[in-house]
Amino acid sequence: MCCLFFKKKKLRKIINSDELLKLKQQLNEQIDQDVGPSLLVGEEKEIVHSIRDKTANLNINNLTRTEAYLKYYQRNPEVHWSFLAHMVSRNAGYNMTDIKGEIIGELIPEKEKINFFNFLERSNALIFNDAFPQLLLYEYSKNKKKSYFHLLNALHVSSFMLPVWNHFYSTNNSNLLTVALIINEQNYIEQRVMTNPLFKGVIDSIQFKLQELFGFTMVLFPFVLKKDKYLKLAGSTVKDFTSLNERINMGKCLYSILFYIKKVREGAYTFATNTPHTGSRADYYSSIFSKQSNSSSKKIHSPILSHAWSNFNHKYNDHSDWFHNDSIYQALESLPTLNKYDITDDYMSKLITLYSIESLVDFLN
C-alpha cells in the first residue's frame, strides 16, 4: 500500500449511497453499449477539431503539459484534478532530468537512460492526450451553459467517463470527478505503457527497481509555509509502480494530501504560481541542486528539461476502451484520511543514500 501515512479504517465518503447507485447503473449501461464511430457535422465537428488542435499544440513536452494543467485550473478551480495533474507532472519532469543528472544519471547506462525517458515521456504524453480534451470539453460546456459530453466518444475518451462528467456537470462533485479521472488515466496507460512489451523491459530492469527502492518514484509537493516562508515537502511513494491498484491508490492519497490539508493546498499553489517549471529539482531546492553543471560547485547537478532531452513526436493510434466490467467501482466511493503528510526528512534521507551510492560508484570505478 502506497499510503504509508494513512489510516486504513478511516475513509472519507465522496458520494452518497443513492447517487452512487444511480451512477453505477449508468456505468453498467455504458458497458453493455456498442458505440460506433461518431459522425460529426457543423458546430460539433468544429468543437472536436478545435479541442484536438489545442491539445496537440500543448502536448509538446513535459513543460508545456505541466503549464497547461495549471492555467486550466486557474480558469476552472472546481476541476481539482487539473492542479493535482500539474503537481504530479512536475515530478515526471524531475524524473526525466534525474536520468541526466549527477546522481541517478551516473548509475544508469546511456541506452537505459533513453529507454527510461521514453517510458516516462510516453506515459506523460498519453495521459495529457486523453485527459486534456475532456477538460476542454467541460470548459466549453460550462461557458455555453450546455452539456456537450456526448462528444467524448468522438474524442476517443473511455465510455467510463460519460456518466461521470454528466454527474459532475449537475452536482459539481469535485471529489468524485478527481477520483474517476485518476482511475481512468491509470487504466488508460495500463495496456498502452505498463503492459506494453516495448516498455516491459524498462519496468522490470534492475535499474528501475533500484530507483524505486531509493525514492525515484517518490512524488513530492513542495509547499511554502506562510509563517516562515520555508519550503517543505509533502507527498508519498509508490511501492509497486507496476500495480494498477497501487497507482490508483497513490493518486487518491496524493489528492487527499493536496486538497484536504489546507497548508499544503495553499502552499503548493503559492509555489506553483511563483515557480516556473523547468524540470530541474533546483526549482524547489536551489540550495541543494544546480541547473548548471559545474565540477567546482558542491551542489548536485539537476539539469533543466530542455537541456536534457529533445521533444518527441508521439502517435496516438490506439483508441480501444479499457472499460469492460465493474471491477473498479469500489474505488469510486471514498478517499483515505491521513495522519501524516510531511516527508521532508524522508526525502532528505533518501537523497543522502543516493548521493552515497553515487560516490561509491565513483570510488569503485
Long-range contacts (C-beta under 8 A, 24 or more apart in sequence): 1-239, 1-246, 1-249, 2-236, 2-237, 2-238, 2-239, 2-246, 2-249, 2-250, 2-253, 3-236, 3-249, 3-250, 3-252, 3-253, 3-336, 3-338, 4-236, 4-237, 5-236, 5-338, 5-339, 5-340, 5-341, 6-253, 6-256, 6-336, 6-337, 6-338, 6-339, 7-336, 7-337, 7-338, 7-339, 10-336, 10-337, 11-333, 11-334, 11-335, 11-336, 11-337, 12-256, 12-260, 12-334, 12-335, 12-336, 12-337, 13-333, 13-334, 14-173, 14-175, 14-176, 14-179, 14-332, 14-333, 14-334, 14-335, 15-173, 15-175, 15-176, 15-332, 15-333, 19-167, 19-171, 20-332, 20-333, 23-163, 23-164, 23-167, 23-176, 23-332, 24-326, 24-329, 26-163, 26-166, 26-167, 27-160, 27-163, 27-326, 27-329, 28-326, 30-159, 30-160, 30-162, 30-163, 30-323, 31-159, 31-323, 31-324, 31-325, 31-326, 33-159, 35-153, 35-159, 38-151, 38-153, 38-154, 40-151, 40-154, 44-148, 44-151, 44-154, 47-137, 47-140, 47-148, 47-151, 48-151, 48-154, 48-155, 51-133, 51-136, 51-137, 51-140, 51-155, 52-133, 52-155, 54-132, 54-136, 55-128, 55-129, 55-132, 55-133, 55-136, 58-128, 58-132, 59-125, 59-128, 59-129, 59-132, 59-314, 60-311, 61-121, 61-305, 61-306, 61-309, 61-311, 61-312, 62-89, 62-92, 62-93, 62-96, 62-121, 62-124, 62-279, 62-305, 63-93, 63-277, 63-278, 63-279, 63-305, 63-306, 65-89, 65-124, 65-125, 65-128, 65-132, 66-90, 66-93, 66-277, 67-276, 67-277, 68-128, 68-132, 70-272, 70-273, 72-132, 72-135, 72-139, 75-139, 76-135, 76-138, 76-139, 76-142, 78-172, 78-174, 79-135, 79-138, 79-174, 79-177, 80-174, 80-175, 80-177, 80-178, 80-255, 80-259, 81-131, 81-177, 81-178, 81-181, 81-182, 81-255, 82-135, 83-258, 83-269, 83-272, 84-178, 84-251, 84-254, 84-255, 84-258, 84-259, 85-127, 85-131, 86-272, 87-221, 87-254, 87-258, 87-268, 87-272, 88-219, 88-251, 88-254, 89-124, 89-277, 90-272, 90-277, 90-283, 91-219, 91-220, 92-120, 92-123, 92-124, 93-277, 93-278, 93-279, 93-305, 94-220, 94-279, 94-280, 94-281, 94-302, 95-120, 95-216, 96-120, 96-121, 96-279, 96-305, 96-308, 96-309, 97-279, 97-280, 97-281, 97-302, 97-303, 97-304, 97-305, 97-308, 97-309, 98-216, 98-281, 98-302, 99-308, 100-303, 100-308, 100-309, 101-281, 101-300, 101-301, 101-302, 101-303, 102-293, 102-300, 102-301, 102-302, 102-358, 103-300, 103-354, 103-355, 103-357, 103-358, 104-211, 104-216, 104-354, 104-358, 106-358, 106-361, 106-362, 107-207, 107-210, 107-211, 107-357, 107-358, 107-361, 108-207, 112-202, 112-205, 112-207, 115-201, 115-202, 115-205, 116-202, 116-207, 116-208, 117-309, 118-199, 118-202, 118-312, 119-193, 119-199, 119-202, 119-203, 121-309, 121-312, 122-192, 122-193, 122-199, 122-314, 123-189, 123-193, 125-312, 125-314, 126-188, 126-189, 126-192, 126-193, 126-314, 126-316, 127-185, 127-188, 127-189, 129-314, 129-316, 130-156, 130-157, 130-184, 130-185, 130-188, 131-181, 131-184, 131-185, 133-157, 134-161, 134-165, 134-181, 137-165, 138-165, 138-168, 138-169, 141-169, 156-319, 158-184, 158-187, 158-188, 158-321, 158-322, 158-323, 159-321, 159-323, 160-184, 160-187, 160-321, 160-322, 160-323, 175-335, 176-332, 178-255, 178-259, 179-251, 179-252, 179-255, 179-331, 179-332, 179-335, 180-332, 182-248, 182-251, 182-252, 182-255, 183-248, 183-328, 183-331, 183-332, 186-244, 186-247, 186-248, 186-251, 187-244, 187-322, 187-323, 187-328, 188-322, 190-244, 190-322, 191-318, 191-320, 191-322, 192-318, 194-242, 194-244, 203-241, 203-242, 212-238, 212-239, 212-241, 214-350, 214-353, 214-354, 214-357, 215-347, 215-350, 215-351, 215-353, 215-354, 217-241, 218-343, 218-347, 218-350, 219-250, 219-254, 220-284, 220-343, 220-347, 221-254, 221-257, 221-258, 221-264, 221-268, 222-268, 222-271, 222-275, 222-283, 222-284, 223-263, 223-264, 223-266, 223-267, 223-268, 223-270, 223-271, 224-267, 224-270, 224-271, 225-263, 225-267, 226-266, 226-267, 226-270, 231-271, 231-284, 231-285, 232-267, 232-342, 232-344, 233-284, 233-342, 233-343, 233-344, 233-347, 234-258, 234-261, 234-264, 234-268, 234-341, 234-342, 234-343, 235-341, 235-343, 235-347, 236-343, 237-343, 245-331, 248-328, 248-331, 249-336, 252-331, 252-335, 252-336, 253-336, 253-338, 255-335, 256-335, 256-336, 256-337, 256-338, 257-338, 257-341, 260-335, 260-337, 260-338, 261-338, 261-341, 264-341, 278-304, 278-305, 278-306, 279-303, 279-304, 279-305, 279-306, 279-308, 280-304, 280-305, 288-351, 300-355
